[in-house]
Amino acid sequence: MAGCIHLVKLCVGTDSVEALEDWQARGAARDADGRPVHVTRMWPRREAELLAGGSLYWVFRGTILARQRILGLLPVRRGDGAQCCGVALDPILVRTEPQPRSAFQGWRYLKPSDAPRDLAPSRPGDDALPPELSAALAEIGLR
């Protein structure tokens, strides 16, 4: 049986987890079940591993800050007729420990051992830390 693998992807067009949440809530691309779908040009070859518990880790301005569980892969045809891959995602964005990531194109596989840990859910009334401060705290082991 295949183990789990994740994807990591730059979140182009949004600068924050909140902006991605808003965009997805406003009716971004969705599958037949109403789940958010991220369309990417290439179909992952490691599909079975992705569907065995993988997540899509989002990079915002050079730092992984959140993930969404991958629920399925589906064929999508772009307006120009090209066949693409739709990555159906859990609507819940889980914040992660900040992890710096160099720029790249497309997506990359991410081993579970290299993935940032999830942050504890925030409590009502908690203020969000600026991403730079959160990243600095994580770097010295305080977050």
C-alpha positions as CSV (number, residue, x, y, z in Angstrom):
1,M,0.0,0.0,0.0
2,A,1.3,3.4,-0.9
3,G,2.2,5.9,1.8
4,C,1.0,9.5,1.9
5,I,2.5,12.5,0.0
6,H,1.6,16.1,-0.1
7,L,1.7,18.9,-2.7
8,V,3.2,22.4,-2.1
9,K,2.0,25.3,-4.3
10,L,2.4,29.0,-4.5
11,C,-0.8,30.9,-3.7
12,V,-0.6,33.3,-6.6
13,G,-2.9,36.3,-6.5
14,T,-3.5,36.3,-2.7
15,D,-1.2,37.6,0.0
16,S,-2.8,35.9,3.0
17,V,-4.7,32.9,4.3
18,E,-7.7,35.2,4.9
19,A,-7.7,36.3,1.3
20,L,-7.6,32.7,0.1
21,E,-10.5,31.8,2.5
22,D,-12.5,34.8,1.2
23,W,-11.8,33.9,-2.5
24,Q,-12.9,30.3,-1.9
25,A,-16.0,31.3,0.1
26,R,-17.1,33.7,-2.7
27,G,-17.5,30.7,-5.1
28,A,-14.1,30.0,-6.5
29,A,-14.0,26.9,-8.8
30,R,-16.0,24.1,-7.2
31,D,-16.6,20.4,-7.9
32,A,-20.1,18.8,-8.1
33,D,-20.1,18.4,-4.3
34,G,-19.4,22.1,-3.8
35,R,-15.8,21.6,-2.6
36,P,-13.1,24.1,-3.7
37,V,-11.1,23.0,-6.6
38,H,-7.6,24.2,-7.6
39,V,-6.9,23.7,-11.3
40,T,-3.4,22.9,-12.3
41,R,-2.0,22.0,-15.7
42,M,-0.2,18.7,-14.9
43,W,-1.8,15.6,-13.4
44,P,0.1,14.3,-10.4
45,R,1.7,10.9,-11.2
46,R,1.6,10.0,-7.5
47,E,-2.2,10.2,-7.3
48,A,-2.7,7.2,-5.0
49,E,-0.3,8.7,-2.4
50,L,-2.0,12.1,-2.6
51,L,-5.4,10.5,-2.0
52,A,-4.1,8.5,0.9
53,G,-4.3,11.5,3.2
54,G,-2.3,14.2,1.4
55,S,-2.8,17.9,1.6
56,L,-2.1,20.9,-0.6
57,Y,0.3,23.2,1.3
58,W,-0.1,26.9,0.3
59,V,2.9,29.3,0.0
60,F,2.1,32.9,0.7
61,R,4.9,35.5,-0.1
62,G,7.6,32.9,0.3
63,T,6.3,31.1,3.4
64,I,4.0,28.0,3.8
65,L,1.2,29.2,6.1
66,A,-1.7,26.8,5.5
67,R,-2.9,23.5,4.1
68,Q,-6.0,21.9,2.8
69,R,-6.7,18.2,2.7
70,I,-6.9,16.8,-0.9
71,L,-10.2,15.0,-1.3
72,G,-9.9,14.0,-5.0
73,L,-8.5,14.7,-8.5
74,L,-10.8,15.3,-11.4
75,P,-10.3,16.0,-15.1
76,V,-11.0,19.7,-16.0
77,R,-11.0,21.2,-19.5
78,R,-9.8,24.8,-19.7
79,G,-11.4,27.4,-22.0
80,D,-8.7,26.7,-24.6
81,G,-9.6,23.0,-24.6
82,A,-6.5,21.8,-22.8
83,Q,-7.0,19.0,-20.3
84,C,-6.0,19.8,-16.7
85,C,-6.2,18.4,-13.2
86,G,-8.7,19.7,-10.7
87,V,-7.5,19.2,-7.1
88,A,-10.7,18.9,-5.0
89,L,-10.0,20.3,-1.5
90,D,-11.5,20.3,1.9
91,P,-13.0,23.7,2.5
92,I,-11.2,24.0,5.8
93,L,-7.9,25.8,5.7
94,V,-5.6,24.6,8.4
95,R,-2.9,27.0,9.5
96,T,0.6,25.6,9.8
97,E,3.8,26.6,11.4
98,P,5.4,29.1,8.9
99,Q,8.0,27.4,6.7
100,P,10.1,29.5,4.3
101,R,10.0,28.2,0.7
102,S,11.9,29.5,-2.4
103,A,9.9,30.5,-5.4
104,F,9.1,27.8,-8.0
105,Q,6.6,27.2,-10.8
106,G,3.8,24.7,-10.7
107,W,3.7,22.5,-7.7
108,R,6.1,20.2,-5.9
109,Y,5.7,17.0,-3.9
110,L,6.3,17.4,-0.2
111,K,7.2,14.4,2.0
112,P,5.2,14.2,5.3
113,S,8.5,14.4,7.2
114,D,9.3,17.8,5.6
115,A,5.8,19.3,6.0
116,P,5.3,22.0,8.7
117,R,3.2,21.1,11.7
118,D,-0.4,22.3,12.1
119,L,-0.9,25.2,14.5
120,A,-3.4,24.9,17.3
121,P,-6.7,26.4,16.3
122,S,-7.1,30.0,17.4
123,R,-9.5,30.9,20.2
124,P,-12.2,33.6,19.9
125,G,-10.6,37.0,20.6
126,D,-7.0,35.9,19.7
127,D,-5.2,38.3,17.5
128,A,-3.4,36.9,14.5
129,L,0.4,37.4,14.5
130,P,1.9,39.0,11.4
131,P,3.4,36.2,9.2
132,E,6.9,37.6,9.6
133,L,6.7,37.5,13.4
134,S,5.2,34.1,13.4
135,A,7.9,32.8,11.1
136,A,10.6,34.3,13.3
137,L,9.1,32.7,16.4
138,A,8.9,29.3,14.7
139,E,12.6,29.6,13.6
140,I,13.7,29.9,17.2
141,G,11.3,27.2,18.4
142,L,8.8,29.4,20.2
143,R,5.7,28.7,18.0
